Amino acid sequence: MSKTRSGAAKLNVISGLINEVVIIVFGLVVPRVILTYFGSTYNGLLNSVVQFMSFSVVLRSGLGVVTTAALYKPLAQGDEKMISSIMVATDKFMQKIGWLLAGIIVVFSLLYPLLVLDEFDYLFSASLILIIGAASWVENMFSVKYKVLLQADQKTYIQTLVTMIAYVLSNVFAIVLMVSGCNIHIVRTGMLLGLMTTPFMLKLYVDRNYTIDWKQPANDMAIKSRWDAFAQQIATIANNNMPTVLMTFLFPLKEISVYTVYHMVVKNINQLISNSVIGFRATFGNMYARGEYDHLKKRFKDVEWLVFAVNAILYSVTAIMLTPFVMLYTDGVTDANYNRFGFGLLMTVSCCVYTTRLPYQIIAEAVGRFRETRLSAILEVVVNVVVSLVCAPFMGLNAMVVGSLAGGLVRVGNLIWVCNRGVLKIPMWETVKNYAIYLGVSAVLVFVVSRIVGIRCDNLVDWIVTAIPVTAVVTMAVLLASAVFNFKQLRSVASVLLKKRKK
């Protein structure tokens, strides 16, 4: 069992990394093409609408992680009847959510265009929202139930592969249509057609590999904790999307474009780490369901160290090289000021704090500790909004990042407490030590290295030539700190990697 579980975790991590590389490539190419063919105002509108539409995730928030947690035990025991009853309950809930979402999309398409009447025609914006919203509707109605089953069965790599294929298709369609001179409505319709392949591929795989009796009575009790998990998921959604929503009311669309270009780069780093770590959730859930608590604690500490070390490396390099990259990326785009080093630094810190909470979050989700983390989820949203609104008049765009950072700190503190004290019985000082070490190392590296290399690169080759030694120096410094302060975890992870390489 452990070998199968280890192999599944490995596939989940590898597929997550490959998927993230694909997302990074298209995430850089497509916005650049949009900026080139449509300009910053269109880019700001698209990002604003897409972020609003991402709030559709709120409607199904809690269901995915609760269903996944409920499925760990019956999947481990091979209880097909229980699996079927949980899947039926999930499907019934998502059908209701899908039709509710359809109504919200229609209302949103009627109201949102009023906010941008000065820059876009009403019917233009309304029809564009309906096209973009259709993708969210399809996801809720037809894809979610299959995704949670695969995640619970440690087959996230299957879901990732299917999603990646659809993502590539949708973005290739978009690029071809933009280069061909099509308007933005046709471009988004092409993307929608590519994304609609996801539910068909997922259904095909599940039907061939699982025996789901859709006539079984729904086991609503198995997913009763979805409302506790609802608050937990809102926190993640709010941290990712609240800045764009607030900016829509506070700043011009060009400022939203500046925010999204910087956030696009940092978000890719965020997702790279998240997709690598999320594959361990099903593994941890399986260990907990089987009562393997000592093994769970050992593996968690390895993953915790790995996240801190990778965080320190990637975000230190990002803080140093982000603004030079953005300036090259937006070269020739003169309708907005993209040269904002301080803003990029703040955003990097905010996203770094977010990703450090991932090990604790996946443990809380894997063992079903949703009620214990509910209050901090609500507080994160409140703190995020209040701080952003209070700081906006005198901090401008920076206020959006400061709000996310303040809310994120509230959230991460609670997750660490629940995970360390309530599940794994790990002393709090160990986690505090890790934060002090790696945040301190990162701060010193960013200050010293940025002073040496400066923040200007004249072309992409210059940027790459600068980034390579910066990355090498940062990596060596972080590994040295790990060898001094976390040698046990460094040796443990290294031994696992070397053992797999020998095999």
Steps between C-alpha positions, in 0.01 A plus 500: 500500500776745592673446165175565313434805713853627447473449126170686485643790699797515265275505192283768657801722572661448159175561311440810711843636410454429128156658507639806670772538237227494235297756694804725542579488127147581386449734796785712368427470130122560489492824708788634292305428180193669654708807591645509148174460309250664738693715754501548877134607524376176343744302713368671812138430401566132429686446826234684697219287351695174534575572865135581566402174333746308714272578791282220362741276691344642818176320416666159503754590767519245773342224296818390323721463806218352711408243234866414456546451876181290518621273218842411649369222726254328258761512223759343733247229595361450148145582614333565162155556651625777730706653218192509277277657765755776567540567127121521455477753785780703341335494159162612637660792682701609195190493278331749734813711513527497119155647446553754777823602329320541167267753661789688662687521169196649327452759777872582497493547122223756545665698780877491443496685163366804683837531677696530175259698284759776456731260319284221353156470344237336725411213263869440428579442869178308578547249218867451587407419861249235385766331287758499781239390756401200288836337578433524876151356451629196310763438769243501782237292322712225350864488619521546878355164606754308291791713615436444872478123448836489323660725763378278784627188321850650471455543123532874482740443211211377282296812573810715444570338161142550382489860621838571340385371160189720512706798617748462212218469246319808630812718499619383159156587364524843664846579359409388148178703504671815632782480246234447230341831595182370667318710757514421871159325503611246242829452685322421829255269321794305361642468851160380626486223241844379605408495870177308433702188415582452871172342624483261204851365559445470877171312456660262253779411746275463806245284315777264388681474834232528773168336574275786607135416559328834439168348623630463855334726763703812567710494818461865598640433848839416351532855364328682786821689584492686169370817666791503743738450209314771310661771714843343461479506123369858492827606661703364210266648242492838672879519525533427131213708364400769748767748382370495142141538616585799721717657231207491259327752726808697611740530205501539119519185286863583413595461866328161504716406202817597693387291796415196285831506310700492826259253658517277193871436557479453879185290469686258275761451772218456748329239285826319432543439873130437564464241225809320627372485859131434440583150375593403857150574636354166391811321628470668841127427507565133426760480779262663748211273399723196563627628837863538386554808717877473557564451129269793424691728738836403350390556141329826591819643650688411182240674285492798737876550472490455123232769464696746714824438310343520155305808607816675614678425172224580254362808670843649572586475131157632407533803728832589336414428137125573479498868402775464237298217345177700501675791330622268224163328477315831453763654273320718248185527714492868595141557612576411865796515742628148568830598668410441868769318695346563843164369385661184361689446827182530706315257275783249526492513882122456503508195275793354695300514823210334320700202375666437838158400634449223245634206708274593792201561275520161327527325839191683629310406185625141493382427855178701476580783745263745332310633801823587685622716211168668416539814714844589365366464145233760571750728674735479202231635268404779743861606566582489128212729404532743792877549470478540121226761520663694783841510332382562142473883523865549596668179377329458164556164333730385783201494735353200317810294575527620860139393558565152362814471712324604822215257443741223407693537826181450700420188304842339513525543878177306555593222255835447669335485843236247389750283316780500758296489821185321388625235256875437493603608853798700376640777728415847369856622546617270219277676250593845633866404459447408136325828426776699668777313317365504146334842502818642653723334239271623221500858630880511517537345154256741337663804661861398424456351153269774368756758611769320302317418175264799496148477361547577130550262207507629142383182325392141566852359461627751754219400736580127466874561544421690821237253627722190475772608748237662724313169517821308565605730786154493658475121474840443661418740783165331574651151489780613733242635746310171475815298565560702816146523640299218333757233425269213599233597245760582235654154542160328504382661175838448334500131594152452349603671177826304473323171573248564221782595262685173570183300433 
